[in-house]
Amino acid sequence: MDIRIEPSQLRGKVEIPASKSCAHRALISAALAGETSVISGVSMSKDIEATIGAMTALGAEFVVNGTTVTVKGISSPVDKAVIDCNESGSTLRFVIPIAAALGTKSRFIGRGRLPQRPIDIYTRELSKNGVRFLTETMPYDIEGSLRGGIFEIEGNVSSQFVTGLLFALPLLEGDSEIRLTSHLESRPYVDITIDILRRFGIVIESSENGFHIAGGQKYKPYDYRVEGDYSQAAFFYVANALGSEVNIGNLAADSVQGDRKILEILNETCYNNSIGCYRADCSDIPDLVPILAVLGAFGSGDSVIYNAQRLRIKESDRLVTTAAMLNELGGDVEVTDDGLIIRPTGKMHGGTIDSAGDHRIVMAAAIAATSIDGPVVIKGAEAAEKSYPDFFKDYIDLGGKANVIDLE
């Protein structure tokens, strides 16, 4: 699906969809509780559907009624499962150790760029503790039962590996330890995990170099409401910086989401109705990079994004595709080893954007299109459905001029 956008400022109120990060974690925790939990405020997307499907394959039961999901937890593990992760890296990395902890012989399948996203940490560490990987590439076939022990994890690859182990290790008989061998990037995502686990009765203890996890714990049912997603809200916050007037709702002011950082960056960068420049360490906020780059393209000086090298293994090489998107629209963005340098040109114009199947590139391009001279065509705009299925509906409701031009 290709969409053509004419420049137009956005006006009105938008209710931000539920945090995908919180929803993944709450749905998994509920599935691991033995009784029934109700997770409300869920925004369904392809990634969330993948997690529901994965936990269903492992024996949980889900009833979806609008934004409310009733979850009956796994009563007894299944012997075998085929787990379709679609394109969701979170689903893959969260569920592999869970399946191993349940002793379920599992096959993990996926599509898009998911087969290229590494799981080397698991093949190394889980193999030391009772799990056998029968294949080295996707589909991944695993068997055996995970044992408690010491797991040495690089913190600069993805916090998703830490979260996956935090879900699984409390289920084991013996105590376990996660030892971080390097600085833990994206720490706020682990904070979200620990907060939600606590609500479902699981205690995680921080240690000097990682986490101590007592074995023999049991997940307890809990009714949880998913808060709005700051990574999605960031698109509309930046739209406001570019001249739109959007009232942004459904956000928790006390959220532990790392992407709340967008408010701090905007407060420091934008003043007197003008945009300055910034230097942003994005090691903890990688999802903000595309929309931060849009902000920088309209600034008054050079902006720098750094510590974002992990974006090369997202749905696209997100450093390259972010730069390509803005350069096609008249920007001057240079890709560095670990980030971007954004040099404002003052000459942003229309163009045709290849989304590369990346939802954040689609939405960032749509926000950039509100304030440039000329129409923007986004090819493969359906990629937004991965995390924000109603993005273009909300965009049009706010006065955005977006029209589908290709239904193939």
TAWO-V558656 format. One record per residue. N is the residue number from 0. RES is the residue in one letter. PSI is psi in whole degrees, -180 to 180 (none if undefined). BURIAL is 1 if it has 16 or more other ideal C-beta (glycine too) atoms within 10 Angstrom, else 0. D_CENTER is the distance of its C-alpha to the mean C-alpha in Angstrom with 2 decimals. Layout:
n	res	psi	burial	d_center
N	RES	PSI	BURIAL	D_CENTER
N	RES	PSI	BURIAL	D_CENTER
//
This chain:
n	res	psi	burial	d_center
0	M	125	1	22.70
1	D	141	1	23.67
2	I	136	1	23.67
3	R	127	1	26.16
4	I	128	1	25.56
5	E	144	0	28.52
6	P	131	1	28.21
7	S	131	1	28.14
8	Q	153	1	27.00
9	L	141	1	24.97
10	R	141	0	26.74
11	G	-162	0	26.23
12	K	140	0	23.80
13	V	137	1	20.32
14	E	115	0	18.64
15	I	136	1	14.93
16	P	163	1	13.06
17	A	150	1	11.85
18	S	121	1	8.78
19	K	-39	1	6.43
20	S	-45	1	5.91
21	C	-39	1	9.68
22	A	-46	1	10.55
23	H	-51	1	9.47
24	R	-40	1	11.47
25	A	-41	1	14.25
26	L	-40	1	14.91
27	I	-45	1	15.20
28	S	-42	1	17.38
29	A	-38	1	19.48
30	A	-26	1	20.01
31	L	-9	1	21.34
32	A	146	1	23.70
33	G	-15	0	27.07
34	E	-152	0	27.70
35	T	134	0	26.14
36	S	157	1	23.34
37	V	120	1	22.23
38	I	114	1	18.65
39	S	162	1	19.05
40	G	21	1	17.17
41	V	131	1	14.62
42	S	114	1	13.39
43	M	135	1	13.67
44	S	173	1	11.57
45	K	-37	0	11.87
46	D	-43	1	8.91
47	I	-40	1	10.46
48	E	-36	1	13.79
49	A	-42	1	13.14
50	T	-42	1	12.63
51	I	-43	1	15.68
52	G	-39	1	17.55
53	A	-46	1	16.95
54	M	-28	1	18.26
55	T	-43	1	20.99
56	A	-28	1	22.11
57	L	-3	1	22.53
58	G	-2	1	24.74
59	A	163	1	22.96
60	E	133	0	23.88
61	F	135	1	21.82
62	V	116	0	23.46
63	V	124	0	21.41
64	N	92	0	23.36
65	G	-120	0	21.62
66	T	8	0	18.92
67	T	131	0	20.50
68	V	119	1	19.90
69	T	127	1	22.75
70	V	122	1	22.05
71	K	118	1	24.96
72	G	165	1	24.07
73	I	122	1	25.19
74	S	-37	0	28.92
75	S	139	0	29.64
76	P	147	1	27.62
77	V	159	0	28.20
78	D	-42	0	29.90
79	K	150	0	27.94
80	A	143	1	24.69
81	V	120	0	23.04
82	I	112	1	19.28
83	D	110	1	17.60
84	C	-1	1	13.91
85	N	-118	1	14.13
86	E	17	1	11.48
87	S	107	1	8.73
88	G	-35	1	8.46
89	S	-48	1	7.24
90	T	-49	1	10.34
91	L	-52	1	12.51
92	R	-26	1	12.16
93	F	-38	1	12.30
94	V	-25	1	15.19
95	I	-54	1	17.41
96	P	-27	1	18.90
97	I	-48	1	19.19
98	A	-40	1	21.23
99	A	-39	1	23.20
100	A	-32	1	23.94
101	L	-10	1	25.21
102	G	23	1	27.34
103	T	123	1	26.18
104	K	121	1	26.97
105	S	147	1	23.89
106	R	126	1	22.98
107	F	123	1	19.35
108	I	162	0	19.04
109	G	-178	1	16.51
110	R	-175	0	16.74
111	G	-136	1	15.75
112	R	1	1	14.71
113	L	-41	1	13.47
114	P	-20	1	17.03
115	Q	-9	0	16.93
116	R	129	1	14.00
117	P	146	0	16.01
118	I	24	1	16.73
119	D	-35	0	19.92
120	I	-41	1	19.38
121	Y	-44	1	19.63
122	T	-30	1	22.55
123	R	-53	0	24.32
124	E	-41	1	23.76
125	L	-32	1	23.78
126	S	-24	0	26.81
127	K	-12	0	28.65
128	N	46	1	28.23
129	G	-2	1	29.45
130	V	139	1	26.92
131	R	127	0	28.02
132	F	114	1	25.91
133	L	-15	0	28.25
134	T	152	0	26.41
135	E	-14	0	24.89
136	T	164	0	22.77
137	M	136	1	20.89
138	P	137	0	22.05
139	Y	125	1	21.87
140	D	124	0	24.70
141	I	152	1	24.94
142	E	169	1	27.73
143	G	173	1	29.22
144	S	130	0	28.35
145	L	137	1	26.29
146	R	152	1	28.54
147	G	158	1	27.93
148	G	-155	0	28.47
149	I	130	0	27.13
150	F	117	1	23.85
151	E	118	0	23.53
152	I	131	1	20.03
153	E	127	1	19.25
154	G	-10	1	16.94
155	N	13	1	16.21
156	V	-61	1	14.60
157	S	134	1	11.34
158	S	-13	1	11.08
159	Q	-31	1	9.81
160	F	-40	1	13.54
161	V	-46	1	14.74
162	T	-44	1	12.82
163	G	-43	1	14.18
164	L	-36	1	17.59
165	L	-32	1	17.50
166	F	-44	1	17.19
167	A	-41	1	19.95
168	L	-33	1	22.48
169	P	-20	1	23.81
170	L	-15	1	25.02
171	L	163	1	27.33
172	E	-48	0	30.93
173	G	163	0	31.06
174	D	158	1	29.26
175	S	163	1	26.63
176	E	132	1	25.43
177	I	118	1	22.35
178	R	120	0	23.74
179	L	126	1	21.60
180	T	-3	0	23.43
181	S	172	0	21.73
182	H	135	0	19.93
183	L	106	1	16.63
184	E	159	1	14.04
185	S	36	1	10.89
186	R	-36	0	13.31
187	P	-29	1	11.96
188	Y	-35	1	9.21
189	V	-36	1	12.38
190	D	-40	0	14.24
191	I	-44	1	12.16
192	T	-50	1	12.92
193	I	-39	1	16.53
194	D	-44	0	17.00
195	I	-39	1	16.08
196	L	-40	1	18.09
197	R	-41	0	20.93
198	R	-29	0	21.09
199	F	18	1	21.51
200	G	8	0	24.27
201	I	130	1	22.79
202	V	127	0	23.86
203	I	129	1	22.23
204	E	129	0	24.49
205	S	143	0	23.53
206	S	-180	0	25.97
207	E	-39	0	27.09
208	N	25	0	24.96
209	G	-125	1	22.26
210	F	143	1	22.48
211	H	131	0	25.28
212	I	114	1	24.62
213	A	137	1	27.66
214	G	173	0	28.25
215	G	16	0	29.68
216	Q	158	1	27.36
217	K	132	0	26.76
218	Y	138	1	23.93
219	K	145	1	25.44
220	P	148	1	24.66
221	Y	137	1	23.16
222	D	121	0	22.57
223	Y	136	1	19.33
224	R	126	0	18.22
225	V	128	1	14.57
226	E	165	1	14.40
227	G	158	1	13.13
228	D	114	1	9.83
229	Y	-27	1	10.83
230	S	-32	1	8.25
231	Q	-38	1	9.97
232	A	-30	1	13.21
233	A	-33	1	13.26
234	F	-43	1	14.38
235	F	-30	1	17.28
236	Y	-42	1	18.14
237	V	-37	1	18.68
238	A	-41	1	20.59
239	N	-39	1	22.82
240	A	-27	1	23.46
241	L	3	1	24.62
242	G	-8	0	27.04
243	S	169	1	25.44
244	E	82	0	26.07
245	V	127	1	23.24
246	N	117	0	23.39
247	I	116	1	19.86
248	G	175	0	19.84
249	N	41	1	18.02
250	L	144	1	16.64
251	A	123	0	17.70
252	A	-25	0	19.71
253	D	21	0	19.48
254	S	147	1	15.75
255	V	6	0	14.55
256	Q	130	1	11.15
257	G	-28	1	11.34
258	D	-1	1	10.49
259	R	-16	1	13.88
260	K	-23	1	15.18
261	I	-35	1	15.36
262	L	-42	0	18.43
263	E	-43	0	20.12
264	I	-44	1	19.70
265	L	-40	1	21.10
266	N	-35	0	23.88
267	E	-23	0	24.89
268	T	-33	1	24.70
269	C	130	1	26.04
270	Y	149	0	29.54
271	N	43	0	32.56
272	N	27	0	30.65
273	S	161	0	29.88
274	I	127	1	27.00
275	G	-131	0	27.74
276	C	170	1	25.77
277	Y	164	1	23.46
278	R	120	0	22.44
279	A	118	1	18.83
280	D	110	0	17.74
281	C	21	1	14.02
282	S	-32	1	13.78
283	D	-8	1	11.96
284	I	52	1	10.13
285	P	-30	1	9.06
286	D	-17	1	6.86
287	L	-10	1	10.27
288	V	-50	1	12.38
289	P	-43	1	13.24
290	I	-29	1	14.29
291	L	-36	1	15.97
292	A	-39	1	17.85
293	V	-46	1	19.06
294	L	-48	1	20.33
295	G	-32	1	22.11
296	A	-21	1	23.74
297	F	13	1	25.60
298	G	-176	1	26.61
299	S	-3	0	30.06
300	G	176	0	29.49
301	D	135	0	27.42
302	S	151	1	23.89
303	V	130	1	22.23
304	I	129	1	18.67
305	Y	170	1	18.82
306	N	42	1	17.23
307	A	25	1	14.43
308	Q	-24	1	15.81
309	R	-13	1	12.82
310	L	-10	1	11.53
311	R	-14	0	14.39
312	I	33	1	12.77
313	K	-156	1	9.69
314	E	-28	1	10.55
315	S	176	1	13.41
316	D	93	1	14.98
317	R	-22	1	13.16
318	L	-46	1	15.96
319	V	-45	0	18.57
320	T	-31	1	17.23
321	T	-45	1	16.62
322	A	-44	1	20.16
323	A	-40	1	21.60
324	M	-50	1	20.37
325	L	-36	1	22.00
326	N	-34	1	25.00
327	E	-27	1	25.74
328	L	14	1	25.99
329	G	6	1	28.42
330	G	179	1	26.32
331	D	90	0	26.99
332	V	127	1	23.90
333	E	133	0	24.45
334	V	128	1	22.06
335	T	-178	0	22.83
336	D	-34	0	22.19
337	D	17	1	19.21
338	G	-145	1	18.40
339	L	148	1	20.16
340	I	123	1	23.39
341	I	116	1	23.63
342	R	113	0	27.27
343	P	140	1	28.07
344	T	-20	1	30.69
345	G	13	0	31.60
346	K	44	0	31.92
347	M	133	1	28.73
348	H	176	0	29.70
349	G	169	1	28.66
350	G	-177	1	27.56
351	T	125	0	25.75
352	I	130	1	22.12
353	D	114	1	20.81
354	S	-19	1	17.16
355	A	26	1	17.00
356	G	21	1	14.92
357	D	117	1	11.87
358	H	-37	1	10.54
359	R	-27	1	10.03
360	I	-42	1	13.51
361	V	-51	1	14.96
362	M	-37	1	14.10
363	A	-41	1	15.10
364	A	-39	1	18.26
365	A	-36	1	19.09
366	I	-42	1	19.10
367	A	-37	1	21.18
368	A	-18	1	23.50
369	T	-20	1	24.56
370	S	28	1	26.57
371	I	174	1	28.03
372	D	96	0	31.34
373	G	161	0	31.09
374	P	153	1	28.97
375	V	128	1	25.65
376	V	125	1	25.04
377	I	115	1	21.51
378	K	135	1	21.84
379	G	37	1	19.41
380	A	-16	1	18.04
381	E	-12	1	17.13
382	A	-25	1	13.86
383	A	-24	1	12.58
384	E	-18	1	13.00
385	K	-39	1	9.93
386	S	-22	1	7.97
387	Y	76	1	11.09
388	P	-30	1	14.24
389	D	18	1	16.63
390	F	-51	1	15.68
391	F	-28	1	19.02
392	K	-48	0	20.97
393	D	-40	1	19.99
394	Y	-47	1	20.66
395	I	-40	0	24.07
396	D	-28	0	24.90
397	L	4	1	24.56
398	G	3	0	27.08
399	G	143	1	25.04
400	K	89	0	27.15
401	A	130	1	25.09
402	N	136	0	26.88
403	V	131	0	26.16
404	I	-7	0	28.57
405	D	118	0	27.81
406	L	7	0	27.24
407	E	none	0	27.29
//
